[in-house]
Amino acid sequence: GPAIAPSPAPPRRLQRGDRAIAGPSFVLSGASIACMVLESAPLPTHLLHYLLTLGVAALLSVVAFNTLSRPRDFLTACGVALTKVQRTAAEIERKTFHIAGLLVPTTHQFLLAIGFENIACVQICVVITVVGWTLDLLRVAFPGGVIARNWPLASLLRESERQRLTGGCYFSLGCTLTIAFSPPSIATVSMLFLILGDMSAAIIGVSFGGETCTMRLGRQGKKSLEGSLAMFAVCFATCCSVFLSVELREYPAFAGALAATLVELHEPFGINDNLTIPIISSLAMQWAFSRVAACDAPETIEWVRAMAQQAVHPGGL
């Protein structure tokens, strides 16, 4: 009879000390940080679909808000105090522009999906970052120059940013370094922490900050507990949804969300959080994934299920 092909051997589970490889450039070497990449980690095509869906939903939300005939009445109906409505509306207008930052992880995953190596993506980011920093430095150095007079979206700049580098420069540098030193899926989540988490913290903080807890937080006392909780919740939910197929994803999600929230709250070393949030949160998630890898996740899950069954049906095992 015809020969029967042998069944493929089951994939070997990651063991402590293994060097994880999955997908393009999905490698982090180094003895101090062991990066874990599970076989079920999201692929670039999945992440691209996720980001496109997220971008469409965000765009529709912005369009819906901007088409309201009386947006301030809408904010009042949402519970925003009358004294905060004007500032909240201005903050929403400024922060919703940050949704354009979704173009960075979306373009990154698109390039990976069509076959680009991660190193090529890093090189593109470096060029864009160098050009952006050069133009912004010229704007600051020559306030009355051509670049300063024709700076795009100048009306959205904070007063403090008119005489120094904008947050966009630090955003570009932070994304470039994160893409260079993190696995693509973790880099994507870290950038989403910055884009969605920071936006949530600002809008919720301005709208409801100081109402539940009057204690002011942060370096200059301008942060609120409400804003920080909103950022943590958004970051945690984002990470869990991206790594939905990964066992014990809650632990890296908690570590990454906590790191991003604390960085946004305290701004360590006084460095712009557009630079530090993606870098530090990505390192926190890589550390947490390495700890989960050491736990041998599937056996841990089965052990918990067996204990639950024994508790419900004593003697049934």
Secondary structure as UniProt FT lines:
FT   TURN            16..17
FT   TURN            24..25
FT   TURN            39..40
FT   HELIX           44..66
FT   HELIX           71..77
FT   TURN            78..79
FT   HELIX           82..84
FT   HELIX           85..96
FT   HELIX           97..102
FT   HELIX           103..113
FT   TURN            114..115
FT   HELIX           118..141
FT   TURN            143..144
FT   HELIX           146..149
FT   TURN            152..153
FT   HELIX           154..156
FT   HELIX           159..163
FT   HELIX           167..181
FT   HELIX           184..192
FT   HELIX           193..197
FT   HELIX           198..208
FT   TURN            209..211
FT   TURN            219..220
FT   HELIX           225..242
FT   TURN            243..245
FT   TURN            247..249
FT   HELIX           250..266
FT   HELIX           268..270
FT   HELIX           273..294
FT   TURN            295..296
FT   HELIX           297..312
FT   TURN            314..315
//
